[in-house]
Amino acid sequence: MRDSDERDGLFSTTQWSVVLAAGDSQHPNAREALAALYKVYWYPIYAQIRFRGQDPEAAKDLTQGFFVQLLEKRTLKVANPDRGRFRSFLKNSVDHYLSHERHRASALKRGGIKPAISLDFDSAEAQYKIEPAQSQAPDKLFEKRWARAALNRVLERLGEEARAEGDAYRFQRLAPFLTGRTPGIGYKDVAAELEITEGAVKVAVHRMRRRYGQLLRAEVARTVSDPGEVDGEIRYLFSAMDG
């Protein structure tokens, strides 16, 4: 069994279900689960806050303050498991949080706890500044950023596995075939560069796609309360990216 598969089985239920459980009971893994989700999906929250007119420094404080109050103020108690999607809960919660936040000082500066995660806000701001001008509604932008974060995380995990197996360079050359970013480059070109056959490249890409699908399902399972929602959520993520 891969180490990543073992990590996927860390909780008996999805991480989002564990976080939901923290609303009414002190689940021992609640903070760890929230931290794991926070680390991957905080950028859509930050971008949403920036889009709402906050400057970078205020958005940094508000982003951290928002996640602090999820646990400190028991916000999770109002989450509805029947609706099940972590992204939907966060999107609505952050809008509610901003509408009631009268001061730009976050819960962190008011003495709250800081999430046990180091976030690269400088990179986030740089990413936000280079995003193309958008005419879409804020909700649509949030969904697109959420989908991008999920898919990027899966690609990162696939790369981590390749590096652990000593195949970092081969992954770098084959990864574009997963994302469709191969302008002017075909299997034959990569085969020559890697000094393998074109057939071997096709087999390697097929295996990467299969593993990518497994990791994507595991990632999405972290953000829904019912495993039966995974397929629908994956379809939604791809539609959000295309929208």
N, C-alpha and C positions, 0 to 999 in steps of 0.2 A: 504493500500500500504506500502511495506517495505521502510525504510529510504533509503536503497541502490538503490531501484527502482527510488525513487525521485531524487537521485544524478545522476543516469543514464540519467535522463531527464533534466539535468541542461542546456544543450545547445539544441537548436532546430535542430541542425545538429550534426554530430559526431565531437569529439574534433579535429580530424585531419583536418576536413573541416574548422573549426574555425581557426586553425593555418595557413592553406593555405590562408584564407581570409586576414590574417595579412600581407601577402606579398604586397597587394595593398591598404589595408584600415586599419585604426586603430580600429580594432574590440575590443570592451571593454573587451571581455573574452579571447583574444589571449594569453596573458601571463599566465593566469590561466590554460588554456588548455595545453599550452606547458609545464608548470611546472608539471601538472598531468602526462603527458606522460613521461616527463623526469624522474620523480621519479621512475617509474616502469621500464623503458627501458634503463636507463643509463649504466647498467652493460655491455651489449653487446658492447656498444661503448668503454667503458674502456678496456674491454678484447681485442677488435680489435686493439686499440692503443698499448697495451702491446705486442700483437702478432707481431706488426710491428716493434718491437725492442726498444720501449721506456722503460726507467726504471720507477719504481712505482711513484716517485715524478713527473717526467715529464708527465707521463700518467694522473696523477691527474690534473695537471694544464691544459693539453691539453683537457681533457674531459670537464672541466668546461668552458674553453675558447671556445670550439666548440659550446656549447649550447648558450653561451653569444652572439657569432657572428651571430647565427641564426636570432636574432631580431635586434641586434645592427647594423649589416652590411646588413640587408635586404636580407639575403640569401634565405628567403622563396619566394622571388619574382621569383626565377628560378624554383620553384617546379612545376611539371606538374600534375594538378588534374586528367587528363585522366589516369595516371598511378596509382594514388590513394592510394598506400600503404605507410604508414609512414615508415615502416622498410626499404623499397627499397630506399626511399628518403634519410633516415639517412645513410644507408650503403654507398651509392654513395657520399654523401656529406662529410662524415668523411674522406674518401679516398682522395677526392679533397682537403679538409682542410689540411690534413697531407702533401700532396705533395707540398703545397704552404706555409707551416709553416716553416720558415727558422730558427726560434729561439724557444727554449723550453719554454720561458716565454709565458704564456697564455694571452688572452685578459684581464683576471681578473687582472693580475699584471701590465698590461699596462694602467690600469685605467678604465676598463670596469666594468659593473655591475655584481654582483654575483647573480646567480639564487636564489630565495627565498626558498631554500631547503637545508637541511642538509644531506649530503651524507656520508655514512660510508665507506670510502676508505680503512680503515684497514681490514674490513671484505671482501671487494671486492678483495683485494690483497691476503688474505688468501684463498678465494675461487678460485682465478686464479691459485695459486700455487698447489692446490690439484687436479686440473683438469688433467685427464689422458693425456699422450702424444698423440698428434693428427697428423695424416697424411693427414687429409682432407684439402682442399683449404680454405683460409681465408673466402671466401664468404659463404661456407657451414657451417663453424664454427659459423659465425655471425648469420646465420639463425637458427641454433640449439639453440644458447644462447638466441636469441630473443623469440623463441617458449617456451623455459624453463621459461623465465621471465614472459611471458603471462600466462602460466598455473600455475606457482607458485602464481602469483597475484590473480588468481581466487580462488585458494585453501585458500589463506590468507583471502580473503573477506568472503568466506564461514565460516571460523573459527571465524571471527569477528562477524558474525551474530549469530553463535552458542553461543559465549560467552555472547552476549547481551541478549540472551534468557535463559541463565543459563544452557546451555547444553555443556559446554566446554569439560567435561570429556567424555561424550558420543561421541562427535565429534572426539576427539582424538582416541578413540577406533574404530570408524567406518570409519574414513578417509582412512586408508590403503586399504579398499575395493574399493575406488575410483581410487587409483593409481595402484592397482594390487600388492602392496607390502605386501602380507599376507602369507609369507612362513610358512607352518605348522599351520596356524590359520584359522579356519572356522567359519561360522555363529554360530554354536553350542557353540563353545568356548566363543565367545564374549557374546552370550546370557546368558550363565551361569555367566559370570563376571558382566554383567549389571543387572542380576536378572530379565530378561524379557524372553519372548518366542523367539524361533528361528524365528518364523513367524514375530514377531515384529521387529526383526533385519533386516529381508529382506525388510519389508515395509519401515523402516527408511533409509536403504541404497538406495532403489529405489527413495525416496523423495530427498535424498541428491544428487543423480545423476541428477535428473530432475532440481533441483536448480542450480547445478554446470553447467549444460548446459545453463541455462538462464543467469547466470553470465558470462560464457564464451562468449556468443553471445554479451553481453553488452560490455565486455572488447575489443573484436575484433572490434566492431562497432566504437570504439574510434580511430582506426588506419586505417580506410579505408574511402574514400570520398563518396562511394555509398553503401547504405545498401544492395544492391543486390550482393555485393562482399563478404558478411560476410561468407556464407557457404563455398565458395571456399577458403577463407583465413583460415578458421578453418581446412579444409582438408589439406591445405598446412602446417600449423603448426604441425599437427600430423605426416605428412610425414617427416618434417624436424627433428622432434624428433627421428624418427625411422632410419633416414638416417645416 
